[in-house]
Amino acid sequence: MNIKFKTTWTALIATLSLALSGLAMAATGVGEVIFTVGEVKVQGSNAPLKRGDALAVGQTLMTGSNGHVHIRFIDQAFVSVRPGSELRIEQYLYDQAEPANNRIKFSLVKGTSRLITGKAGQANKQGFRLNTPVAAIGIRGTDFVVQVGDDVARVAVQQGGVTVSPFNQDCSTQAFGAC
């Protein structure tokens, strides 16, 4: 009986430690720059982004005509923002204990970006959304590339699947998941 109680407390302490480290990471950032070349910055800042910089919800990444940045997110998702692009991190909530709470939303304002789903999106596909100027993109466990212009969105799927829906009364930019 004493061994079971001790094991339970050990498991509880380990779980709390993981949860607290996740909260600490969320407070400092939701992703980290792992590669950058050329002109790459966060909107509103003149300082160039560099390897090791933390990224937070609400930031818009901007790449110049020679810029390219790779980001690794807290759930091991990967995002590449290619030259001449703008990608906004709208929301990034990764809840390992309750996957139904996972919420990830990006907006690709212009340009091209590659996204590889992490643990949050894999566990809750309906909690993921990429908005473009003309359409919403939902995932099905995925590695995909999106290129947008003012009135067009092109999607190439490397692995998995996506759904693409134009915005209308049934498909709002505020929603998550596929429309």
N, C-alpha and C positions, 0 to 999 in steps of 0.2 A: 504494500500500500504506500509506503514511504517513497519507494522508487518511482511509482507512477506519479505521485504528487510532484516530485522533483523534476521528472521529465516534462510534465505539463508546464511547470513554471519556466523551465529552460526554453521550451517551445514558445511560450507566451513572450518571454523577454526577447527572444530572437525575432519574433514577428513585430513587436513594438520597435525594436531597433531598425528593422527594415522600413517600417512605416515612417519613423522619424527621419531617417536618412532621405527618404523620398520627399518628405515635407521640406527638409532643408534644401534639397536640390531644386524643388519647385520655387522656393523663395529666391534662390540665386539665379535660376534660369531653367528653361525647358529643353535647351539644346546647346551644343557646343560646336564651334567652327573647327573642322578638322582639316580643311584645305582651302586655300584661297590663292588666286592669281589675278593680276590686273586690278582694275578699279572695282572695289566692293566696299559698300558702306551701309549703315543703317540710316534710313531717312531721318533728316533733322540733325545729323551729325556729320562733321567734316572729317572725323578720324576714320581711317581705313580699318575695316575688319581684318583681324589676323587670327592665325591658328591659336586655339585655346580660349578665344572670347566666348563668353556665355551669351545666349540669346533668350529673350523673354517674350511672353505673350504681348501683343500690341505693336511689336516692332515690324517694320517693313524693310526687307533686304533689297538693295538696289545694286545692280551690276552695270558697269559701263560697257562700252562696245568691246572691250578686251577683258572684262571681268568674269570670274567664275568662282563659285563658292560651294563647298560641301558641308553639310551639317549632320551631326549624329544627335538624335533626340534621346530623351531620358528612357524611352522604351525600346531603344535600339533602331528606331526608324531612321531612314536615310533620305535626305533631300539634297538635290543638286540644283542650283540656280545658275542658269547659263547666261552668256553675254546679252546685254540690252534688256534685262528683265527686272520685274518688281514682284516680290512675293511677300505677302503680309501674314504673320502668324496671328490669326484671329483668336484661337483658343487651343489650349493643349493641356488636357487633364488626363493623367494616367493613374488609374487606381487598380493596382495589382490585386488587392483583396476583393474588390467588387468590380469586375470587368464591365458590368452594365453601366457604370458611372463614367467610363472612358468617353471623352469628347475631344475630338481634334478637328479644327477647321482652319484651312488656309484660303487665301484669296490670291490668285495669280492675276495681277492687274495687267501685265503685259509680258511678252517674251516667252521663254521656254524653261520648264522645270521637270526634273525627273524625281519621282517619289517612290520609295520602297517602304511598304507598310511595316510598322514595328509591332510590338506585342499588344499595344492598346488597340490598334486597328484590327489586328488578327482576332482578338478576343471579342471585339464589339464593332463589327463592320458598319452597323447602322449609326454608330457614333462618329463616323468619319465623313468629312465633306471637303472638297476642293471647289471653290467658286471661281469662275472665270467671268469675263465681261458678258458672256452670252449664255452660259450653261453651268449647271451643277454636275459635279462628278462624284459618284459614290464608288466604293471599292468592293471587291470580292476576294481579298487576300492577294496583294498585288504589287507589281513592279511596273510602273508606267511612266510615259513621257507626255507632257502636255505643252502645246505651243498655242499661244493666243494672240489675236489681233483685236482691233476694235469690234469687229462683227463676225469673228470666226474663232472656233476652238478645234484644234486637231489633237487627236489622242492616238498614241501608239502603245500597245500593251506588250510588255516583254514577258510577263508571267502572270497568271491569274486572270482576272476579268474586271471590267469597270462598267458602270452604267452612266450614260450621259443624257441629261434632260435639259431642254431649254427652260429658261425662267418664264413663268406665267402665273396665273392665279393659283394653280395647284403645286407650283414649285417655287418656293420662296428662298431668297438668299439667307434668311434667318434660320432655316431648318438644318438638320443633319441628315446624313445618309442619302441614299438614292431617292429620287422623286418617283 
